[in-house]
Amino acid sequence: MFKTYPSEGQLGLRVLTATPQYLLAMKLLSFRAYGHDLEDIVQLARRLRCTTADNLFEVVKHYYPDEQVLPEKILEIRSIARQIHAPHKP
């Protein structure tokens, strides 16, 4: 879920970074129709080759296995999956 830099054995400031998959799961659950959320989700999903609604649900369930995904969120994720397949905007 997270990677550390520098490695555990080195001295220095420890920075934790979320993996792209974890970022995608967080953004899918906290999606807002305004702002850059949709662009971020589409780009992350394309980069991770999560191109179907099932792929997106798998990512969410992997990182949030106990999360109850509400019906409106399911509809949003399905809509996002369709947008992943839409032509890229320049």
C-alpha positions in Angstrom: 0.0 0.0 0.0 2.8 2.4 0.8 6.5 2.6 0.0 9.1 4.2 2.1 12.0 6.4 1.1 14.8 6.2 2.1 14.7 2.5 2.9 14.0 1.3 6.4 17.7 0.7 7.1 18.8 4.3 6.2 18.8 7.4 8.3 16.9 10.4 7.2 13.5 11.9 6.7 11.0 9.1 6.1 8.5 9.8 3.4 5.5 7.5 2.7 4.0 7.5 -0.7 0.8 5.8 -1.7 0.9 3.4 -4.6 -1.0 4.4 -7.8 -3.5 1.6 -7.1 -4.3 2.9 -3.6 -4.7 6.5 -5.0 -7.1 5.2 -7.5 -9.2 3.4 -4.9 -9.2 6.5 -2.7 -10.3 8.7 -5.5 -13.0 6.3 -6.6 -14.6 6.3 -3.2 -14.2 10.1 -2.6 -15.1 11.1 -6.2 -16.6 14.5 -6.7 -18.1 15.5 -10.0 -16.4 18.9 -10.0 -12.7 19.6 -9.9 -10.0 17.3 -11.3 -11.2 14.1 -9.7 -12.6 12.6 -12.9 -9.5 13.5 -15.0 -7.2 12.0 -12.3 -9.3 8.8 -12.0 -9.4 8.3 -15.8 -5.7 8.9 -16.2 -4.7 6.6 -13.3 -7.1 3.9 -14.5 -5.7 4.0 -18.0 -2.1 3.9 -16.7 -3.0 0.9 -14.5 -5.0 -0.8 -17.3 -8.1 -0.8 -15.1 -10.4 -0.3 -18.0 -13.7 -1.9 -16.9 -16.1 -1.3 -14.0 -15.2 -4.7 -12.7 -11.5 -3.8 -12.6 -12.3 -0.6 -10.8 -14.5 -2.4 -8.2 -11.6 -4.9 -7.7 -9.2 -2.1 -6.8 -11.7 -0.6 -4.4 -12.4 -3.9 -2.7 -8.7 -4.8 -2.5 -7.9 -1.6 -0.4 -11.3 -1.2 1.3 -12.6 -4.8 1.8 -15.1 -3.8 4.5 -16.4 -0.7 2.7 -20.1 -0.7 1.8 -20.2 0.8 -1.7 -23.5 2.7 -2.0 -25.7 2.3 -5.1 -25.0 5.8 -6.3 -21.3 5.2 -6.0 -21.7 2.0 -8.1 -23.4 4.0 -10.8 -20.6 6.7 -10.7 -17.9 4.0 -11.1 -19.7 2.4 -14.0 -20.0 5.8 -15.6 -16.3 6.4 -15.0 -15.5 3.1 -16.7 -17.3 4.2 -19.8 -15.3 7.5 -19.8 -12.1 5.5 -19.6 -12.9 4.1 -23.1 -13.9 7.5 -24.5 -11.4 9.1 -26.9 -8.6 11.0 -25.1 -9.0 14.8 -25.0 -5.9 16.7 -26.2 
